[in-house]
Amino acid sequence: MTARVGNPEAFNQTTTIAFLSLIAERMERSGAPDFAAFVRAHPEMLDKRALSRWYRPDQLATEIAQRTFVLPEPAP
């Protein structure tokens, strides 16, 4: 999709898979019947920094993280 709009570098496989996994987990736990209820239950999901709990910005910025899913590195 990002290639279609002329910015293929914007796509990040790790960010995409991690966000989708986090959303799926939160949806399962919340049982929210619709998007509005989901957002009320999990407003943090609207924050683009939501993955910062598991990923450092420099880890997400790597070329490998763009091309394939990268697991989070253990906390120091």
PDB file with one MODEL, atoms N, CA, C and O in Angstrom:
MODEL        1
ATOM      1  N   MET A   1       0.822  -1.185   0.000  1.00  0.00           N
ATOM      2  CA  MET A   1       0.000   0.000   0.000  1.00  0.00           C
ATOM      3  C   MET A   1       0.868   1.252   0.000  1.00  0.00           C
ATOM      4  O   MET A   1       0.574   2.200  -0.728  1.00  0.00           O
ATOM      5  N   THR A   2       1.922   1.276   0.793  1.00  0.00           N
ATOM      6  CA  THR A   2       2.770   2.467   0.828  1.00  0.00           C
ATOM      7  C   THR A   2       3.489   2.672  -0.495  1.00  0.00           C
ATOM      8  O   THR A   2       3.787   3.809  -0.862  1.00  0.00           O
ATOM      9  N   ALA A   3       3.775   1.597  -1.217  1.00  0.00           N
ATOM     10  CA  ALA A   3       4.409   1.719  -2.532  1.00  0.00           C
ATOM     11  C   ALA A   3       3.462   2.397  -3.515  1.00  0.00           C
ATOM     12  O   ALA A   3       3.896   3.173  -4.366  1.00  0.00           O
ATOM     13  N   ARG A   4       2.180   2.106  -3.398  1.00  0.00           N
ATOM     14  CA  ARG A   4       1.191   2.714  -4.294  1.00  0.00           C
ATOM     15  C   ARG A   4       1.127   4.225  -4.142  1.00  0.00           C
ATOM     16  O   ARG A   4       0.861   4.932  -5.113  1.00  0.00           O
ATOM     17  N   VAL A   5       1.365   4.726  -2.944  1.00  0.00           N
ATOM     18  CA  VAL A   5       1.320   6.173  -2.717  1.00  0.00           C
ATOM     19  C   VAL A   5       2.700   6.799  -2.830  1.00  0.00           C
ATOM     20  O   VAL A   5       2.885   7.969  -2.495  1.00  0.00           O
ATOM     21  N   GLY A   6       3.667   6.023  -3.300  1.00  0.00           N
ATOM     22  CA  GLY A   6       4.991   6.558  -3.574  1.00  0.00           C
ATOM     23  C   GLY A   6       5.947   6.597  -2.407  1.00  0.00           C
ATOM     24  O   GLY A   6       6.951   7.308  -2.458  1.00  0.00           O
ATOM     25  N   ASN A   7       5.660   5.846  -1.346  1.00  0.00           N
ATOM     26  CA  ASN A   7       6.542   5.846  -0.181  1.00  0.00           C
ATOM     27  C   ASN A   7       6.715   4.424   0.351  1.00  0.00           C
ATOM     28  O   ASN A   7       6.252   4.124   1.451  1.00  0.00           O
ATOM     29  N   PRO A   8       7.374   3.538  -0.411  1.00  0.00           N
ATOM     30  CA  PRO A   8       7.494   2.138   0.022  1.00  0.00           C
ATOM     31  C   PRO A   8       8.277   1.969   1.318  1.00  0.00           C
ATOM     32  O   PRO A   8       8.094   0.973   2.017  1.00  0.00           O
ATOM     33  N   GLU A   9       9.142   2.919   1.653  1.00  0.00           N
ATOM     34  CA  GLU A   9       9.932   2.818   2.882  1.00  0.00           C
ATOM     35  C   GLU A   9       9.076   3.003   4.138  1.00  0.00           C
ATOM     36  O   GLU A   9       9.505   2.650   5.236  1.00  0.00           O
ATOM     37  N   ALA A  10       7.882   3.548   3.983  1.00  0.00           N
ATOM     38  CA  ALA A  10       7.025   3.798   5.140  1.00  0.00           C
ATOM     39  C   ALA A  10       6.469   2.504   5.738  1.00  0.00           C
ATOM     40  O   ALA A  10       6.135   2.468   6.922  1.00  0.00           O
ATOM     41  N   PHE A  11       6.368   1.445   4.937  1.00  0.00           N
ATOM     42  CA  PHE A  11       5.825   0.189   5.452  1.00  0.00           C
ATOM     43  C   PHE A  11       6.842  -0.485   6.356  1.00  0.00           C
ATOM     44  O   PHE A  11       8.027  -0.569   6.033  1.00  0.00           O
ATOM     45  N   ASN A  12       6.360  -0.959   7.487  1.00  0.00           N
ATOM     46  CA  ASN A  12       7.226  -1.648   8.433  1.00  0.00           C
ATOM     47  C   ASN A  12       6.502  -2.926   8.855  1.00  0.00           C
ATOM     48  O   ASN A  12       5.479  -2.871   9.537  1.00  0.00           O
ATOM     49  N   GLN A  13       7.035  -4.065   8.449  1.00  0.00           N
ATOM     50  CA  GLN A  13       6.417  -5.362   8.740  1.00  0.00           C
ATOM     51  C   GLN A  13       6.277  -5.584  10.247  1.00  0.00           C
ATOM     52  O   GLN A  13       5.246  -6.069  10.711  1.00  0.00           O
ATOM     53  N   THR A  14       7.305  -5.231  11.003  1.00  0.00           N
ATOM     54  CA  THR A  14       7.277  -5.450  12.452  1.00  0.00           C
ATOM     55  C   THR A  14       6.183  -4.616  13.106  1.00  0.00           C
ATOM     56  O   THR A  14       5.411  -5.128  13.916  1.00  0.00           O
ATOM     57  N   THR A  15       6.114  -3.336  12.759  1.00  0.00           N
ATOM     58  CA  THR A  15       5.089  -2.460  13.330  1.00  0.00           C
ATOM     59  C   THR A  15       3.698  -2.968  12.976  1.00  0.00           C
ATOM     60  O   THR A  15       2.811  -2.996  13.828  1.00  0.00           O
ATOM     61  N   THR A  16       3.506  -3.366  11.732  1.00  0.00           N
ATOM     62  CA  THR A  16       2.200  -3.843  11.285  1.00  0.00           C
ATOM     63  C   THR A  16       1.766  -5.089  12.052  1.00  0.00           C
ATOM     64  O   THR A  16       0.655  -5.136  12.582  1.00  0.00           O
ATOM     65  N   ILE A  17       2.621  -6.083  12.113  1.00  0.00           N
ATOM     66  CA  ILE A  17       2.263  -7.333  12.795  1.00  0.00           C
ATOM     67  C   ILE A  17       2.107  -7.117  14.295  1.00  0.00           C
ATOM     68  O   ILE A  17       1.182  -7.656  14.902  1.00  0.00           O
ATOM     69  N   ALA A  18       2.992  -6.344  14.896  1.00  0.00           N
ATOM     70  CA  ALA A  18       2.909  -6.100  16.337  1.00  0.00           C
ATOM     71  C   ALA A  18       1.620  -5.355  16.690  1.00  0.00           C
ATOM     72  O   ALA A  18       0.946  -5.717  17.655  1.00  0.00           O
ATOM     73  N   PHE A  19       1.268  -4.314  15.916  1.00  0.00           N
ATOM     74  CA  PHE A  19       0.027  -3.580  16.183  1.00  0.00           C
ATOM     75  C   PHE A  19      -1.191  -4.474  15.995  1.00  0.00           C
ATOM     76  O   PHE A  19      -2.093  -4.467  16.832  1.00  0.00           O
ATOM     77  N   LEU A  20      -1.232  -5.238  14.917  1.00  0.00           N
ATOM     78  CA  LEU A  20      -2.377  -6.124  14.689  1.00  0.00           C
ATOM     79  C   LEU A  20      -2.504  -7.164  15.794  1.00  0.00           C
ATOM     80  O   LEU A  20      -3.614  -7.484  16.219  1.00  0.00           O
ATOM     81  N   SER A  21      -1.390  -7.689  16.258  1.00  0.00           N
ATOM     82  CA  SER A  21      -1.413  -8.668  17.356  1.00  0.00           C
ATOM     83  C   SER A  21      -1.901  -8.032  18.644  1.00  0.00           C
ATOM     84  O   SER A  21      -2.691  -8.628  19.375  1.00  0.00           O
ATOM     85  N   LEU A  22      -1.433  -6.825  18.922  1.00  0.00           N
ATOM     86  CA  LEU A  22      -1.849  -6.118  20.130  1.00  0.00           C
ATOM     87  C   LEU A  22      -3.339  -5.782  20.075  1.00  0.00           C
ATOM     88  O   LEU A  22      -4.049  -5.932  21.070  1.00  0.00           O
ATOM     89  N   ILE A  23      -3.803  -5.334  18.926  1.00  0.00           N
ATOM     90  CA  ILE A  23      -5.231  -5.036  18.765  1.00  0.00           C
ATOM     91  C   ILE A  23      -6.062  -6.299  18.962  1.00  0.00           C
ATOM     92  O   ILE A  23      -7.074  -6.267  19.662  1.00  0.00           O
ATOM     93  N   ALA A  24      -5.651  -7.405  18.357  1.00  0.00           N
ATOM     94  CA  ALA A  24      -6.392  -8.663  18.497  1.00  0.00           C
ATOM     95  C   ALA A  24      -6.459  -9.110  19.951  1.00  0.00           C
ATOM     96  O   ALA A  24      -7.504  -9.553  20.428  1.00  0.00           O
ATOM     97  N   GLU A  25      -5.338  -8.991  20.648  1.00  0.00           N
ATOM     98  CA  GLU A  25      -5.306  -9.384  22.069  1.00  0.00           C
ATOM     99  C   GLU A  25      -6.228  -8.497  22.894  1.00  0.00           C
ATOM    100  O   GLU A  25      -6.981  -8.992  23.732  1.00  0.00           O
ATOM    101  N   ARG A  26      -6.172  -7.193  22.661  1.00  0.00           N
ATOM    102  CA  ARG A  26      -7.024  -6.259  23.415  1.00  0.00           C
ATOM    103  C   ARG A  26      -8.497  -6.461  23.077  1.00  0.00           C
ATOM    104  O   ARG A  26      -9.352  -6.358  23.957  1.00  0.00           O
ATOM    105  N   MET A  27      -8.798  -6.744  21.828  1.00  0.00           N
ATOM    106  CA  MET A  27     -10.191  -7.001  21.444  1.00  0.00           C
ATOM    107  C   MET A  27     -10.721  -8.230  22.170  1.00  0.00           C
ATOM    108  O   MET A  27     -11.842  -8.229  22.679  1.00  0.00           O
ATOM    109  N   GLU A  28      -9.914  -9.263  22.212  1.00  0.00           N
ATOM    110  CA  GLU A  28     -10.326 -10.503  22.879  1.00  0.00           C
ATOM    111  C   GLU A  28     -10.578 -10.273  24.363  1.00  0.00           C
ATOM    112  O   GLU A  28     -11.560 -10.771  24.914  1.00  0.00           O
ATOM    113  N   ARG A  29      -9.700  -9.524  25.004  1.00  0.00           N
ATOM    114  CA  ARG A  29      -9.846  -9.267  26.439  1.00  0.00           C
ATOM    115  C   ARG A  29     -11.017  -8.342  26.756  1.00  0.00           C
ATOM    116  O   ARG A  29     -11.724  -8.550  27.742  1.00  0.00           O
ATOM    117  N   SER A  30     -11.225  -7.329  25.929  1.00  0.00           N
ATOM    118  CA  SER A  30     -12.243  -6.324  26.241  1.00  0.00           C
ATOM    119  C   SER A  30     -13.651  -6.782  25.900  1.00  0.00           C
ATOM    120  O   SER A  30     -14.609  -6.398  26.570  1.00  0.00           O
ATOM    121  N   GLY A  31     -13.783  -7.603  24.857  1.00  0.00           N
ATOM    122  CA  GLY A  31     -15.117  -8.017  24.439  1.00  0.00           C
ATOM    123  C   GLY A  31     -15.952  -6.852  23.930  1.00  0.00           C
ATOM    124  O   GLY A  31     -17.180  -6.937  23.903  1.00  0.00           O
ATOM    125  N   ALA A  32     -15.305  -5.769  23.529  1.00  0.00           N
ATOM    126  CA  ALA A  32     -16.017  -4.582  23.046  1.00  0.00           C
ATOM    127  C   ALA A  32     -16.852  -4.942  21.818  1.00  0.00           C
ATOM    128  O   ALA A  32     -16.357  -5.597  20.901  1.00  0.00           O
ATOM    129  N   PRO A  33     -18.118  -4.516  21.798  1.00  0.00           N
ATOM    130  CA  PRO A  33     -18.999  -4.889  20.689  1.00  0.00           C
ATOM    131  C   PRO A  33     -18.758  -4.097  19.401  1.00  0.00           C
ATOM    132  O   PRO A  33     -19.185  -4.518  18.326  1.00  0.00           O
ATOM    133  N   ASP A  34     -18.075  -2.952  19.506  1.00  0.00           N
ATOM    134  CA  ASP A  34     -17.824  -2.143  18.310  1.00  0.00           C
ATOM    135  C   ASP A  34     -16.563  -1.303  18.506  1.00  0.00           C
ATOM    136  O   ASP A  34     -15.961  -1.297  19.580  1.00  0.00           O
ATOM    137  N   PHE A  35     -16.179  -0.597  17.448  1.00  0.00           N
ATOM    138  CA  PHE A  35     -14.939   0.175  17.474  1.00  0.00           C
ATOM    139  C   PHE A  35     -14.965   1.260  18.549  1.00  0.00           C
ATOM    140  O   PHE A  35     -13.974   1.453  19.253  1.00  0.00           O
ATOM    141  N   ALA A  36     -16.075   1.963  18.683  1.00  0.00           N
ATOM    142  CA  ALA A  36     -16.170   3.038  19.676  1.00  0.00           C
ATOM    143  C   ALA A  36     -15.954   2.493  21.089  1.00  0.00           C
ATOM    144  O   ALA A  36     -15.247   3.106  21.889  1.00  0.00           O
ATOM    145  N   ALA A  37     -16.550   1.364  21.392  1.00  0.00           N
ATOM    146  CA  ALA A  37     -16.376   0.755  22.713  1.00  0.00           C
ATOM    147  C   ALA A  37     -14.939   0.285  22.900  1.00  0.00           C
ATOM    148  O   ALA A  37     -14.379   0.395  23.991  1.00  0.00           O
ATOM    149  N   PHE A  38     -14.348  -0.239  21.835  1.00  0.00           N
ATOM    150  CA  PHE A  38     -12.955  -0.675  21.909  1.00  0.00           C
ATOM    151  C   PHE A  38     -12.042   0.504  22.223  1.00  0.00           C
ATOM    152  O   PHE A  38     -11.166   0.395  23.081  1.00  0.00           O
ATOM    153  N   VAL A  39     -12.236   1.624  21.541  1.00  0.00           N
ATOM    154  CA  VAL A  39     -11.400   2.810  21.766  1.00  0.00           C
ATOM    155  C   VAL A  39     -11.606   3.357  23.176  1.00  0.00           C
ATOM    156  O   VAL A  39     -10.651   3.803  23.812  1.00  0.00           O
ATOM    157  N   ARG A  40     -12.827   3.328  23.663  1.00  0.00           N
ATOM    158  CA  ARG A  40     -13.070   3.777  25.046  1.00  0.00           C
ATOM    159  C   ARG A  40     -12.331   2.885  26.035  1.00  0.00           C
ATOM    160  O   ARG A  40     -11.786   3.370  27.026  1.00  0.00           O
ATOM    161  N   ALA A  41     -12.312   1.595  25.770  1.00  0.00           N
ATOM    162  CA  ALA A  41     -11.641   0.650  26.667  1.00  0.00           C
ATOM    163  C   ALA A  41     -10.122   0.696  26.527  1.00  0.00           C
ATOM    164  O   ALA A  41      -9.399   0.405  27.480  1.00  0.00           O
ATOM    165  N   HIS A  42      -9.635   1.062  25.337  1.00  0.00           N
ATOM    166  CA  HIS A  42      -8.190   1.038  25.066  1.00  0.00           C
ATOM    167  C   HIS A  42      -7.748   2.275  24.285  1.00  0.00           C
ATOM    168  O   HIS A  42      -7.305   2.155  23.143  1.00  0.00           O
ATOM    169  N   PRO A  43      -7.862   3.458  24.882  1.00  0.00           N
ATOM    170  CA  PRO A  43      -7.465   4.679  24.159  1.00  0.00           C
ATOM    171  C   PRO A  43      -5.988   4.693  23.789  1.00  0.00           C
ATOM    172  O   PRO A  43      -5.592   5.395  22.858  1.00  0.00           O
ATOM    173  N   GLU A  44      -5.180   3.939  24.494  1.00  0.00           N
ATOM    174  CA  GLU A  44      -3.746   3.885  24.187  1.00  0.00           C
ATOM    175  C   GLU A  44      -3.474   3.318  22.797  1.00  0.00           C
ATOM    176  O   GLU A  44      -2.399   3.533  22.237  1.00  0.00           O
ATOM    177  N   MET A  45      -4.431   2.604  22.246  1.00  0.00           N
ATOM    178  CA  MET A  45      -4.237   2.029  20.918  1.00  0.00           C
ATOM    179  C   MET A  45      -4.250   3.089  19.817  1.00  0.00           C
ATOM    180  O   MET A  45      -3.850   2.810  18.687  1.00  0.00           O
ATOM    181  N   LEU A  46      -4.705   4.295  20.134  1.00  0.00           N
ATOM    182  CA  LEU A  46      -4.686   5.381  19.161  1.00  0.00           C
ATOM    183  C   LEU A  46      -3.364   6.137  19.185  1.00  0.00           C
ATOM    184  O   LEU A  46      -3.143   7.030  18.367  1.00  0.00           O
ATOM    185  N   ASP A  47      -2.498   5.790  20.105  1.00  0.00           N
ATOM    186  CA  ASP A  47      -1.195   6.446  20.236  1.00  0.00           C
ATOM    187  C   ASP A  47      -0.168   5.680  19.414  1.00  0.00           C
ATOM    188  O   ASP A  47       0.030   4.483  19.621  1.00  0.00           O
ATOM    189  N   LYS A  48       0.485   6.369  18.483  1.00  0.00           N
ATOM    190  CA  LYS A  48       1.461   5.676  17.632  1.00  0.00           C
ATOM    191  C   LYS A  48       2.651   5.150  18.419  1.00  0.00           C
ATOM    192  O   LYS A  48       3.448   4.375  17.890  1.00  0.00           O
ATOM    193  N   ARG A  49       2.782   5.561  19.678  1.00  0.00           N
ATOM    194  CA  ARG A  49       3.865   5.061  20.530  1.00  0.00           C
ATOM    195  C   ARG A  49       3.444   3.843  21.352  1.00  0.00           C
ATOM    196  O   ARG A  49       4.161   3.441  22.269  1.00  0.00           O
ATOM    197  N   ALA A  50       2.307   3.261  21.039  1.00  0.00           N
ATOM    198  CA  ALA A  50       1.782   2.130  21.817  1.00  0.00           C
ATOM    199  C   ALA A  50       2.755   0.957  21.898  1.00  0.00           C
ATOM    200  O   ALA A  50       2.749   0.218  22.883  1.00  0.00           O
ATOM    201  N   LEU A  51       3.575   0.781  20.897  1.00  0.00           N
ATOM    202  CA  LEU A  51       4.516  -0.342  20.895  1.00  0.00           C
ATOM    203  C   LEU A  51       5.784  -0.052  21.683  1.00  0.00           C
ATOM    204  O   LEU A  51       6.623  -0.938  21.846  1.00  0.00           O
ATOM    205  N   SER A  52       5.939   1.171  22.172  1.00  0.00           N
ATOM    206  CA  SER A  52       7.184   1.546  22.863  1.00  0.00           C
ATOM    207  C   SER A  52       7.399   0.761  24.154  1.00  0.00           C
ATOM    208  O   SER A  52       8.507   0.741  24.691  1.00  0.00           O
ATOM    209  N   ARG A  53       6.373   0.131  24.640  1.00  0.00           N
ATOM    210  CA  ARG A  53       6.516  -0.722  25.827  1.00  0.00           C
ATOM    211  C   ARG A  53       7.354  -1.965  25.512  1.00  0.00           C
ATOM    212  O   ARG A  53       7.998  -2.536  26.393  1.00  0.00           O
ATOM    213  N   TRP A  54       7.332  -2.367  24.250  1.00  0.00           N
ATOM    214  CA  TRP A  54       8.031  -3.584  23.828  1.00  0.00           C
ATOM    215  C   TRP A  54       9.190  -3.335  22.865  1.00  0.00           C
ATOM    216  O   TRP A  54      10.127  -4.130  22.795  1.00  0.00           O
ATOM    217  N   TYR A  55       9.122  -2.236  22.130  1.00  0.00           N
ATOM    218  CA  TYR A  55      10.136  -1.957  21.103  1.00  0.00           C
ATOM    219  C   TYR A  55      10.758  -0.579  21.301  1.00  0.00           C
ATOM    220  O   TYR A  55      10.070   0.392  21.615  1.00  0.00           O
ATOM    221  N   ARG A  56      12.066  -0.517  21.112  1.00  0.00           N
ATOM    222  CA  ARG A  56      12.759   0.772  21.086  1.00  0.00           C
ATOM    223  C   ARG A  56      12.618   1.354  19.676  1.00  0.00           C
ATOM    224  O   ARG A  56      12.548   0.595  18.709  1.00  0.00           O
ATOM    225  N   PRO A  57      12.574   2.668  19.541  1.00  0.00           N
ATOM    226  CA  PRO A  57      12.463   3.270  18.205  1.00  0.00           C
ATOM    227  C   PRO A  57      13.575   2.834  17.252  1.00  0.00           C
ATOM    228  O   PRO A  57      13.327   2.617  16.066  1.00  0.00           O
ATOM    229  N   ASP A  58      14.798   2.706  17.766  1.00  0.00           N
ATOM    230  CA  ASP A  58      15.901   2.307  16.883  1.00  0.00           C
ATOM    231  C   ASP A  58      15.734   0.870  16.390  1.00  0.00           C
ATOM    232  O   ASP A  58      16.187   0.538  15.294  1.00  0.00           O
ATOM    233  N   GLN A  59      15.093   0.022  17.182  1.00  0.00           N
ATOM    234  CA  GLN A  59      14.856  -1.352  16.747  1.00  0.00           C
ATOM    235  C   GLN A  59      13.824  -1.376  15.612  1.00  0.00           C
ATOM    236  O   GLN A  59      13.981  -2.122  14.646  1.00  0.00           O
ATOM    237  N   LEU A  60      12.782  -0.569  15.729  1.00  0.00           N
ATOM    238  CA  LEU A  60      11.759  -0.528  14.687  1.00  0.00           C
ATOM    239  C   LEU A  60      12.259   0.144  13.411  1.00  0.00           C
ATOM    240  O   LEU A  60      11.716  -0.087  12.331  1.00  0.00           O
ATOM    241  N   ALA A  61      13.286   0.967  13.535  1.00  0.00           N
ATOM    242  CA  ALA A  61      13.808   1.708  12.384  1.00  0.00           C
ATOM    243  C   ALA A  61      14.774   0.898  11.527  1.00  0.00           C
ATOM    244  O   ALA A  61      15.219   1.378  10.484  1.00  0.00           O
ATOM    245  N   THR A  62      15.105  -0.313  11.946  1.00  0.00           N
ATOM    246  CA  THR A  62      16.074  -1.100  11.179  1.00  0.00           C
ATOM    247  C   THR A  62      15.465  -1.608   9.874  1.00  0.00           C
ATOM    248  O   THR A  62      14.250  -1.752   9.742  1.00  0.00           O
ATOM    249  N   GLU A  63      16.338  -1.869   8.933  1.00  0.00           N
ATOM    250  CA  GLU A  63      15.901  -2.389   7.639  1.00  0.00           C
ATOM    251  C   GLU A  63      15.251  -3.762   7.789  1.00  0.00           C
ATOM    252  O   GLU A  63      14.268  -4.066   7.114  1.00  0.00           O
ATOM    253  N   ILE A  64      15.798  -4.578   8.666  1.00  0.00           N
ATOM    254  CA  ILE A  64      15.220  -5.919   8.858  1.00  0.00           C
ATOM    255  C   ILE A  64      13.820  -5.826   9.465  1.00  0.00           C
ATOM    256  O   ILE A  64      12.952  -6.628   9.119  1.00  0.00           O
ATOM    257  N   ALA A  65      13.582  -4.865  10.364  1.00  0.00           N
ATOM    258  CA  ALA A  65      12.249  -4.692  10.952  1.00  0.00           C
ATOM    259  C   ALA A  65      11.248  -4.229   9.900  1.00  0.00           C
ATOM    260  O   ALA A  65      10.057  -4.522  10.001  1.00  0.00           O
ATOM    261  N   GLN A  66      11.725  -3.513   8.903  1.00  0.00           N
ATOM    262  CA  GLN A  66      10.839  -3.097   7.815  1.00  0.00           C
ATOM    263  C   GLN A  66      10.454  -4.281   6.942  1.00  0.00           C
ATOM    264  O   GLN A  66       9.310  -4.378   6.498  1.00  0.00           O
ATOM    265  N   ARG A  67      11.391  -5.176   6.693  1.00  0.00           N
ATOM    266  CA  ARG A  67      11.166  -6.280   5.750  1.00  0.00           C
ATOM    267  C   ARG A  67      10.483  -7.497   6.352  1.00  0.00           C
ATOM    268  O   ARG A  67       9.744  -8.197   5.659  1.00  0.00           O
ATOM    269  N   THR A  68      10.722  -7.763   7.647  1.00  0.00           N
ATOM    270  CA  THR A  68      10.184  -8.972   8.273  1.00  0.00           C
ATOM    271  C   THR A  68       9.859  -8.682   9.731  1.00  0.00           C
ATOM    272  O   THR A  68      10.341  -7.699  10.293  1.00  0.00           O
ATOM    273  N   PHE A  69       9.047  -9.529  10.342  1.00  0.00           N
ATOM    274  CA  PHE A  69       8.691  -9.334  11.745  1.00  0.00           C
ATOM    275  C   PHE A  69       9.885  -9.638  12.637  1.00  0.00           C
ATOM    276  O   PHE A  69      10.528 -10.679  12.501  1.00  0.00           O
ATOM    277  N   VAL A  70      10.173  -8.717  13.549  1.00  0.00           N
ATOM    278  CA  VAL A  70      11.271  -8.861  14.500  1.00  0.00           C
ATOM    279  C   VAL A  70      10.672  -8.909  15.902  1.00  0.00           C
ATOM    280  O   VAL A  70       9.872  -8.049  16.272  1.00  0.00           O
ATOM    281  N   LEU A  71      11.059  -9.908  16.673  1.00  0.00           N
ATOM    282  CA  LEU A  71      10.597  -9.997  18.059  1.00  0.00           C
ATOM    283  C   LEU A  71      11.209  -8.874  18.884  1.00  0.00           C
ATOM    284  O   LEU A  71      12.310  -8.415  18.580  1.00  0.00           O
ATOM    285  N   PRO A  72      10.510  -8.422  19.927  1.00  0.00           N
ATOM    286  CA  PRO A  72      11.091  -7.391  20.786  1.00  0.00           C
ATOM    287  C   PRO A  72      12.342  -7.915  21.480  1.00  0.00           C
ATOM    288  O   PRO A  72      12.453  -9.102  21.784  1.00  0.00           O
ATOM    289  N   GLU A  73      13.265  -7.018  21.722  1.00  0.00           N
ATOM    290  CA  GLU A  73      14.469  -7.392  22.462  1.00  0.00           C
ATOM    291  C   GLU A  73      14.152  -7.352  23.952  1.00  0.00           C
ATOM    292  O   GLU A  73      13.350  -6.527  24.388  1.00  0.00           O
ATOM    293  N   PRO A  74      14.766  -8.227  24.735  1.00  0.00           N
ATOM    294  CA  PRO A  74      14.519  -8.227  26.178  1.00  0.00           C
ATOM    295  C   PRO A  74      14.908  -6.883  26.803  1.00  0.00           C
ATOM    296  O   PRO A  74      15.850  -6.224  26.363  1.00  0.00           O
ATOM    297  N   ALA A  75      14.175  -6.503  27.814  1.00  0.00           N
ATOM    298  CA  ALA A  75      14.495  -5.270  28.539  1.00  0.00           C
ATOM    299  C   ALA A  75      15.835  -5.433  29.243  1.00  0.00           C
ATOM    300  O   ALA A  75      16.164  -6.523  29.710  1.00  0.00           O
ATOM    301  N   PRO A  76      16.612  -4.351  29.322  1.00  0.00           N
ATOM    302  CA  PRO A  76      17.929  -4.451  29.999  1.00  0.00           C
ATOM    303  C   PRO A  76      17.793  -4.688  31.486  1.00  0.00           C
ATOM    304  O   PRO A  76      18.797  -4.794  32.189  1.00  0.00           O
TER     305      PRO A  76
ENDMDL
END
